[in-house]
Amino acid sequence: SDVCSSDLSGVLVPADAVVRWHGGQWVYRRSAGGRFERVELVDPRPVEGDVFVASGLAAGQMIAVQGAGSLLALDRAADLAQESD
């Protein structure tokens, strides 16, 4: 399919910002207070080294590009700690 079609709107995300976890593709979006929250990409499509996302992210939102893998590792460690409690 042609993702450059004029009827599509969305944002391009750098491929380096995308992490894979539990069968999905995710990015870390900066939220209030400088924290990062993991956001699952809905129907992500590769486009020339980036990833096109039609919904879930808006232009101008800050996402982690460098260090996204480290943020995922911290999330996974926190999940494991909660499961062992």
Phi and psi in degrees as a GROMACS rama.xvg file:
@    title "Ramachandran Plot"
@    xaxis  label "Phi"
@    yaxis  label "Psi"
@TYPE xy
-93.2143  101.834  ASP-2
-75.2631  -6.13527  VAL-3
-91.4705  8.39469  CYS-4
-58.7897  142.518  SER-5
-70.2526  -13.1761  SER-6
-87.4051  -0.687438  ASP-7
-100.189  139.873  LEU-8
-132.97  151.013  SER-9
166.905  -157.392  GLY-10
-130.957  154.112  VAL-11
-98.1328  130.573  LEU-12
-112.47  133.109  VAL-13
-59.4467  135.831  PRO-14
-57.9444  -31.1563  ALA-15
-66.1519  -17.3726  ASP-16
-84.3078  -13.1271  ALA-17
-90.6379  130.37  VAL-18
-116.715  148.934  VAL-19
-106.282  132.466  ARG-20
-158.381  134.621  TRP-21
50.9069  40.3611  HIS-22
78.0115  1.82404  GLY-23
-116.619  173.362  GLY-24
-115.192  133.962  GLN-25
-133.52  157.193  TRP-26
-130.781  163.466  VAL-27
-105.818  114.464  TYR-28
-97.866  135.864  ARG-29
-73.7869  132.121  ARG-30
-114.555  -174.678  SER-31
-57.8436  143.993  ALA-32
80.961  7.97771  GLY-33
79.4094  7.11489  GLY-34
-82.0648  164.608  ARG-35
-119.261  136.106  PHE-36
-117.7  141.481  GLU-37
-78.7454  128.768  ARG-38
-125.252  124.729  VAL-39
-76.5353  136.257  GLU-40
-83.0635  131.862  LEU-41
-96.5827  120.023  VAL-42
51.6712  54.1393  ASP-43
-68.5384  142.828  PRO-44
-130.251  127.316  ARG-45
-68.064  135.135  PRO-46
-141.218  104.782  VAL-47
46.0269  52.6493  GLU-48
86.1631  -6.76258  GLY-49
-114.999  -176.565  ASP-50
-127.186  124.913  VAL-51
-88.3601  131.435  PHE-52
-127.843  121.505  VAL-53
-81.6964  -26.1725  ALA-54
-148.976  162.925  SER-55
99.4872  -25.2267  GLY-56
-129.443  150.406  LEU-57
-120.732  151.188  ALA-58
-56.4016  137.494  ALA-59
93.052  -14.438  GLY-60
-72.3176  141.634  GLN-61
-86.1833  132.362  MET-62
-128.521  155.388  ILE-63
-79.0981  125.297  ALA-64
-101.82  -58.4251  VAL-65
-84.0172  134.43  GLN-66
90.9654  3.93184  GLY-67
-60.8262  -38.9262  ALA-68
-63.5084  -37.2192  GLY-69
-66.8114  -39.584  SER-70
-63.1147  -39.6941  LEU-71
-63.3144  -43.1768  LEU-72
-59.8676  -41.1053  ALA-73
-64.289  -41.8518  LEU-74
-61.4696  -44.3234  ASP-75
-65.0494  -39.8245  ARG-76
-63.4467  -40.5552  ALA-77
-65.2889  -40.2618  ALA-78
-62.1227  -43.3622  ASP-79
-65.1114  -38.7425  LEU-80
-63.8237  -39.7112  ALA-81
-67.4509  -39.0488  GLN-82
-66.3047  -30.4954  GLU-83
-83.7863  -11.4743  SER-84
